[in-house]
Amino acid sequence: MSKTSDILGKDAAYYLDYQSKTFDKKTLHAPSKNHVNEIWMQSNRNGQTLRSMQQLLGTGRLKDTGYIGILPVDQGIEHAAGASFAPNPIYFDPENIVKLAVESGCNAVASTYGVLGIVARKYAHKIPFVVKINHNEFLSYPNRYDQVMFGTIKDAWNMGAVAVGATIYFGSPESPRQIIEVSKAFEMAHELGMATILWCYTRNNNFKVDGIDYHTSADLTGQANHLGVTIQADIIKQKMATNNGGYNATKHGKTHPKVYSELTTDHPIDLCRYQVANCYMGRVGLINSGGESKGSSDLQEAVTTAVVNKRAGGMGLILGRKAFQRPFNDGVKLLNAVQDVYLDKSIKLA
């Protein structure tokens, strides 16, 4: 734990020594090397899908721990190629994206049909592919925020993908259509034996109240997670909770006082644990996103997120910009530092 403590600095005790008193950790389905056998063998997932899940969990530095680390690079579409790759132009070449995932020992690489398809025959058997099937097209004027399909599930299967990923903007006017589209896509992916990962994001201008942004509140993101597992996502990707009380501020939907008085506190681990609880108490793994690159603070922020996720009961991290928007070897070191958190058996559930 000493390396992680050094990175966390003065905040080490706050994150590493905290003991949660919300959801009892004994009630959680914490990640383990037997996750597929203990959880998914009881489900409706077919044998091919179980094999794909096991392949995801059995690759890279975190293999056979129950934890997962994914390199996601779909920002070329989601945030524009120039904005994403200008800090390190080698990543305009898709092969370098896959190389970074391989060299750093990630469980998988998640990217677009184009990125993964153009190097599929060289790499699909070397590292699990997660094909992102829908995107926010970021060129129309004015800017639009809608996830639309960019390809077919059959195409992802043909290139050797182990899993597919999709985004739903829960709370947006387009969310009903996105729910239907992604539900059908995930059903077909499962039929073909691929695992499914859902980016469970909230999006609505009314989620900002009195200058406070509640898009990443624990209660709203928790409900987004619960919707995601309902359409049978195998893994949920969610932004780390930064506050709480979204429902109370927006005065829409439904909530309960105990959500705030007993099931959460202001501590980041408790806020994240509420997200985990909404993933069927951890039966469906929660991976938190690493967020944008801010420069010199990236390493500390990434390791902090990993500690919070692990101690809350999550399954891992999906971290992109903090890794690929820096020199290649520095990106490898950052990803390895995050993986070290999950490899450290002294860092336990809070």
C-alpha positions, -999 to +999 in steps of 0.1 A: +000+000+000+030+023+004+032+033-032-005+041-034-002+060-001+026+081-015+006+090-046-025+099-025-003+120-002-020+139+026-054+123+016-041+088+020-058+081+054-091+097+042-094+071+015-075+041+027-087+040+064-123+049+059-149+024+071-184+027+056-215+024+077-241+026+049-245-007+031-229-035+050-200-048+029-211-084+037-242-078+016-222-068-015-212-092-043-176-081-044-154-090-074-135-122-071-117-147-094-149-168-093-172-140-104-184-157-136-191-190-118-207-174-087-228-148-104-233-153-141-236-191-141-270-186-124-282-161-151-298-164-185-265-157-203-255-184-227-223-204-227-206-183-254-213-151-234-200-166-202-168-175-221-165-139-233-169-126-198-143-149-186-120-138-213-124-102-203-116-111-167-088-134-176-066-110-196-039-086-187-022-077-154-055-080-135-064-115-149-081-138-125-086-112-098-122-103-106-112-067-114-110-052-148-091-023-164-102-011-199-085+015-222-114+034-239-106+056-269-138+066-286-131+103-280-121+108-317-158+108-323-172+118-289-150+148-284-135+153-320-102+138-332-083+171-331-093+179-296-085+144-284-053+135-302-035+168-307-018+165-273-002+132-286-007+129-323+006+093-325-030+082-315-043+094-349-030+060-359-054+033-344-026+008-340-010+029-313-043+028-293-043-009-293-006-011-286-011+011-255-037-013-241-015-043-248+017-028-234+000-016-202-016-050-196-053-038-198-081-064-198-095-049-230-095-020-254-127-002-262-130+019-293-150+025-325-158+002-354-132+020-375-103+019-350-107-017-341-118-029-375-087-016-393-063-036-370-086-065-362-067-094-379-035-083-362-048-078-326-083-093-320-067-126-308-042-107-286-064-085-265-102-085-261-120-059-283-150-039-270-167-023-299-185+010-291-217+007-312-232+042-308-218+077-305-226+114-302-217+127-336-198+159-328-197+179-361-232+192-367-239+229-359-251+237-334-236+210-312-261+181-307-261+156-279-276+123-291-263+088-293-269+072-327-259+037-340-227+036-361-228-001-371-242-035-365-237-061-339-229-087-366-200-064-378-186-063-342-189-101-340-172-106-373-141-086-363-137-109-333-151-086-305-155-101-271-180-074-260-199-044-273-204-011-255-231+016-258-241+049-242-276+059-231-282+095-221-308+088-194-330+118-187-326+132-222-355+136-246-339+110-268-335+084-240-366+063-248-353+057-284-318+050-271-332+025-246-350+006-272-321+006-297-295-005-271-318-031-256-323-048-290-286-045-297-276-061-264-301-089-269-284-097-302-249-094-287-258-119-261-273-143-287-239-142-305-220-147-273-206-112-266-207-094-233-223-060-230-210-028-213-233+002-209-221+038-204-249+050-181-248+087-184-274+113-173-281+143-195-306+170-191-301+208-188-325+208-158-301+186-138-282+219-131-300+238-103-289+271-087-254+268-102-249+232-090-245+204-115-262+172-104-254+151-135-230+131-114-250+130-081-251+096-064-289+094-065-293+102-102-264+081-114-275+053-091-309+053-108-292+054-142-272+023-132-304+006-121-319+012-155-288-001-172-288-034-154-325-037-162-317-039-199-292-066-190-258-049-193-231-072-180-209-043-168-219-007-160-197+022-168-205+053-147-188+086-138-177+088-103-203+105-081-193+140-071-223+151-050-258+139-040-293+152-038-301+155-074-337+144-070-342+168-041-329+197-062-347+190-094-379+180-076-388+154-103-390+116-102-391+098-068-366+092-040-367+085-002-352+104+028-333+073+038-313+075+006-296+105+021-298+098+059-288+061+060-277+048+026-252+075+017-229+101+033-207+128+018-177+105+017-168+095-019-166+058-010-202+059+003-214+078-028-198+052-050-212+024-029-247+037-036-238+034-073-227-002-067-258-010-048-279+000-078-260-025-099-278-054-081-255-050-051-224-056-073-237-086-092-232-065-122-198-049-121-194-012-118-165+004-136-159+041-131-145+064-157-112+082-153-123+116-166-105+142-186-068+148-185-058+178-163-020+174-166+002+170-135-027+159-112-038+130-135-019+102-116-032+112-082-067+116-095-067+083-113-053+064-083-078+081-060-107+070-083-094+035-083-092+034-045-127+047-042-141+023-067-124-007-052-132+001-016-168+008-025-172-026-041-167-017-078-151-039-104-125-015-119-117+015-140-121+025-176-095+052-182-085+068-215-076+105-218-054+106-188-033+078-204-033+086-242-029+123-239+006+120-226+038+102-239+033+065-246+055+052-218+040+077-193+006+064-203+017+028-196+030+038-161-002+056-152-024+026-162-001+003-143-004+025-112-041+022-114-039-016-118-016-018-088-045-006-066-065-036-076-036-060-073-029-047-037-047-072-014-042-048+016-067-024+000-100-039+010-137-031+010-146-002+033 
